[in-house]
Amino acid sequence: MTRNIGLLVNPPKKECTDRHCPFHGSLSVRGKLFEGKVVSAKAKNTIVLQKESPLYFSKFKRYARSKNTIHAHIPSCIDVEEGDLVLTAECRPVSKSVSFVVVEVKK
């Protein structure tokens, strides 16, 4: 049975026993939401995202591209590959560098 996490996302179809899953475990979701592209999915249960956002320079009256890399946890009920577009949500720190969890995959 999937929990309601308070976001308008499609819950995963698979069940899991991951305690760091917002749908089937006890991890609560709060704070920021953002979309990003998966750059690396080599680590166990962790991915590296790249988030792009425009940055405005008022001196030159132009925009520049800004890129940030963020680490996120993948629950075992969600399948993610490199190059996918994913929606992530902020949660409590899962490890030293992971404070976000993947909520939905938008292919």
Phi and psi restraints in degrees (value plus and minus 20) as a CYANA .aco file:
   2 THR   PHI    -115.5   -75.5
   2 THR   PSI     122.0   162.0
   3 ARG   PHI    -102.0   -62.0
   3 ARG   PSI     136.1   176.1
   4 ASN   PHI    -106.7   -66.7
   4 ASN   PSI      97.3   137.3
   5 ILE   PHI    -113.9   -73.9
   5 ILE   PSI     -21.2    18.8
   6 GLY   PHI      68.6   108.6
   6 GLY   PSI     -10.0    30.0
   7 LEU   PHI    -140.4  -100.4
   7 LEU   PSI     130.7   170.7
   8 LEU   PHI    -106.5   -66.5
   8 LEU   PSI      58.1    98.1
   9 VAL   PHI    -150.3  -110.3
   9 VAL   PSI     140.3   180.3
  10 ASN   PHI    -101.7   -61.7
  10 ASN   PSI     101.1   141.1
  11 PRO   PHI     -89.8   -49.8
  11 PRO   PSI     133.5   173.5
  12 PRO   PHI     -88.5   -48.5
  12 PRO   PSI     131.9   171.9
  13 LYS   PHI    -101.5   -61.5
  13 LYS   PSI     -47.2    -7.2
  14 LYS   PHI    -104.5   -64.5
  14 LYS   PSI     133.2   173.2
  15 GLU   PHI    -115.8   -75.8
  15 GLU   PSI     131.6   171.6
  16 CYS   PHI    -163.4  -123.4
  16 CYS   PSI     147.2   187.2
  17 THR   PHI    -134.9   -94.9
  17 THR   PSI       0.5    40.5
  18 ASP   PHI     -94.2   -54.2
  18 ASP   PSI     104.7   144.7
  19 ARG   PHI     -96.5   -56.5
  19 ARG   PSI     -34.1     5.9
  20 HIS   PHI    -117.7   -77.7
  20 HIS   PSI       3.5    43.5
  21 CYS   PHI    -115.7   -75.7
  21 CYS   PSI     109.6   149.6
  22 PRO   PHI     -91.5   -51.5
  22 PRO   PSI     -41.0    -1.0
  23 PHE   PHI    -109.3   -69.3
  23 PHE   PSI     -59.4   -19.4
  24 HIS   PHI    -137.0   -97.0
  24 HIS   PSI     -29.8    10.2
  25 GLY   PHI    -128.8   -88.8
  25 GLY   PSI    -171.3  -131.3
  26 SER   PHI    -135.4   -95.4
  26 SER   PSI      -3.7    36.3
  27 LEU   PHI    -102.8   -62.8
  27 LEU   PSI     104.8   144.8
  28 SER   PHI    -114.5   -74.5
  28 SER   PSI     128.8   168.8
  29 VAL   PHI    -129.4   -89.4
  29 VAL   PSI     111.9   151.9
  30 ARG   PHI    -173.6  -133.6
  30 ARG   PSI     140.9   180.9
  31 GLY   PHI      69.1   109.1
  31 GLY   PSI    -157.2  -117.2
  32 LYS   PHI     -99.9   -59.9
  32 LYS   PSI     129.8   169.8
  33 LEU   PHI    -142.9  -102.9
  33 LEU   PSI     119.8   159.8
  34 PHE   PHI    -176.9  -136.9
  34 PHE   PSI     138.6   178.6
  35 GLU   PHI    -121.3   -81.3
  35 GLU   PSI     126.9   166.9
  36 GLY   PHI    -174.7  -134.7
  36 GLY   PSI     143.9   183.9
  37 LYS   PHI    -119.4   -79.4
  37 LYS   PSI     115.1   155.1
  38 VAL   PHI     -94.9   -54.9
  38 VAL   PSI     100.0   140.0
  39 VAL   PHI    -113.9   -73.9
  39 VAL   PSI     -61.2   -21.2
  40 SER   PHI    -162.7  -122.7
  40 SER   PSI     115.9   155.9
  41 ALA   PHI    -149.3  -109.3
  41 ALA   PSI      15.4    55.4
  42 LYS   PHI    -104.3   -64.3
  42 LYS   PSI     -50.4   -10.4
  43 ALA   PHI     -95.6   -55.6
  43 ALA   PSI     138.7   178.7
  44 LYS   PHI     -95.6   -55.6
  44 LYS   PSI     102.7   142.7
  45 ASN   PHI      38.8    78.8
  45 ASN   PSI       0.7    40.7
  46 THR   PHI    -159.9  -119.9
  46 THR   PSI     122.0   162.0
  47 ILE   PHI    -146.4  -106.4
  47 ILE   PSI     142.3   182.3
  48 VAL   PHI    -132.4   -92.4
  48 VAL   PSI     104.7   144.7
  49 LEU   PHI    -126.0   -86.0
  49 LEU   PSI     133.9   173.9
  50 GLN   PHI    -141.7  -101.7
  50 GLN   PSI     100.0   140.0
  51 LYS   PHI    -127.3   -87.3
  51 LYS   PSI     107.2   147.2
  52 GLU   PHI    -125.5   -85.5
  52 GLU   PSI     118.6   158.6
  53 SER   PHI    -167.5  -127.5
  53 SER   PSI     125.6   165.6
  54 PRO   PHI     -95.1   -55.1
  54 PRO   PSI     123.5   163.5
  55 LEU   PHI    -143.2  -103.2
  55 LEU   PSI     103.6   143.6
  56 TYR   PHI    -117.0   -77.0
  56 TYR   PSI     109.3   149.3
  57 PHE   PHI    -123.9   -83.9
  57 PHE   PSI      90.6   130.6
  58 SER   PHI     -91.8   -51.8
  58 SER   PSI     -47.1    -7.1
  59 LYS   PHI     -85.0   -45.0
  59 LYS   PSI     -59.8   -19.8
  60 PHE   PHI    -120.1   -80.1
  60 PHE   PSI     -27.0    13.0
  61 LYS   PHI      35.0    75.0
  61 LYS   PSI      26.2    66.2
  62 ARG   PHI    -162.1  -122.1
  62 ARG   PSI     142.1   182.1
  63 TYR   PHI    -124.0   -84.0
  63 TYR   PSI     129.6   169.6
  64 ALA   PHI    -149.0  -109.0
  64 ALA   PSI     137.6   177.6
  65 ARG   PHI    -107.1   -67.1
  65 ARG   PSI     112.6   152.6
  66 SER   PHI    -137.2   -97.2
  66 SER   PSI     114.1   154.1
  67 LYS   PHI    -141.2  -101.2
  67 LYS   PSI     115.9   155.9
  68 ASN   PHI    -145.8  -105.8
  68 ASN   PSI     122.1   162.1
  69 THR   PHI    -126.8   -86.8
  69 THR   PSI     115.4   155.4
  70 ILE   PHI    -156.0  -116.0
  70 ILE   PSI     120.6   160.6
  71 HIS   PHI    -114.3   -74.3
  71 HIS   PSI     119.0   159.0
  72 ALA   PHI    -159.5  -119.5
  72 ALA   PSI     129.5   169.5
  73 HIS   PHI    -104.9   -64.9
  73 HIS   PSI     121.3   161.3
  74 ILE   PHI    -130.1   -90.1
  74 ILE   PSI      99.7   139.7
  75 PRO   PHI     -87.1   -47.1
  75 PRO   PSI     134.4   174.4
  76 SER   PHI     -90.3   -50.3
  76 SER   PSI     -30.6     9.4
  77 CYS   PHI    -109.9   -69.9
  77 CYS   PSI     -23.1    16.9
  78 ILE   PHI    -135.3   -95.3
  78 ILE   PSI     109.5   149.5
  79 ASP   PHI    -118.5   -78.5
  79 ASP   PSI     104.2   144.2
  80 VAL   PHI    -150.3  -110.3
  80 VAL   PSI     117.9   157.9
  81 GLU   PHI    -143.5  -103.5
  81 GLU   PSI     146.2   186.2
  82 GLU   PHI     -85.4   -45.4
  82 GLU   PSI     118.4   158.4
  83 GLY   PHI      74.8   114.8
  83 GLY   PSI     -28.6    11.4
  84 ASP   PHI     -94.5   -54.5
  84 ASP   PSI     133.5   173.5
  85 LEU   PHI    -119.5   -79.5
  85 LEU   PSI     101.5   141.5
  86 VAL   PHI    -144.2  -104.2
  86 VAL   PSI     135.0   175.0
  87 LEU   PHI    -125.0   -85.0
  87 LEU   PSI     105.3   145.3
  88 THR   PHI    -139.5   -99.5
  88 THR   PSI     133.5   173.5
  89 ALA   PHI    -148.3  -108.3
  89 ALA   PSI     130.9   170.9
  90 GLU   PHI     -98.0   -58.0
  90 GLU   PSI     124.5   164.5
  91 CYS   PHI    -164.4  -124.4
  91 CYS   PSI    -195.0  -155.0
  92 ARG   PHI     -89.0   -49.0
  92 ARG   PSI     139.8   179.8
  93 PRO   PHI     -82.0   -42.0
  93 PRO   PSI     102.6   142.6
  94 VAL   PHI    -106.6   -66.6
  94 VAL   PSI     -56.7   -16.7
  95 SER   PHI    -166.6  -126.6
  95 SER   PSI    -186.4  -146.4
  96 LYS   PHI     -81.6   -41.6
  96 LYS   PSI     -60.7   -20.7
  97 SER   PHI    -133.3   -93.3
  97 SER   PSI     -19.5    20.5
  98 VAL   PHI    -130.4   -90.4
  98 VAL   PSI      94.6   134.6
  99 SER   PHI    -150.2  -110.2
  99 SER   PSI      -5.3    34.7
 100 PHE   PHI    -151.4  -111.4
 100 PHE   PSI     136.3   176.3
 101 VAL   PHI    -152.8  -112.8
 101 VAL   PSI     122.0   162.0
 102 VAL   PHI     -95.2   -55.2
 102 VAL   PSI     108.5   148.5
 103 VAL   PHI    -127.3   -87.3
 103 VAL   PSI     -55.5   -15.5
 104 GLU   PHI    -173.3  -133.3
 104 GLU   PSI     126.8   166.8
 105 VAL   PHI    -126.3   -86.3
 105 VAL   PSI     104.6   144.6
 106 LYS   PHI    -132.7   -92.7
 106 LYS   PSI      81.3   121.3
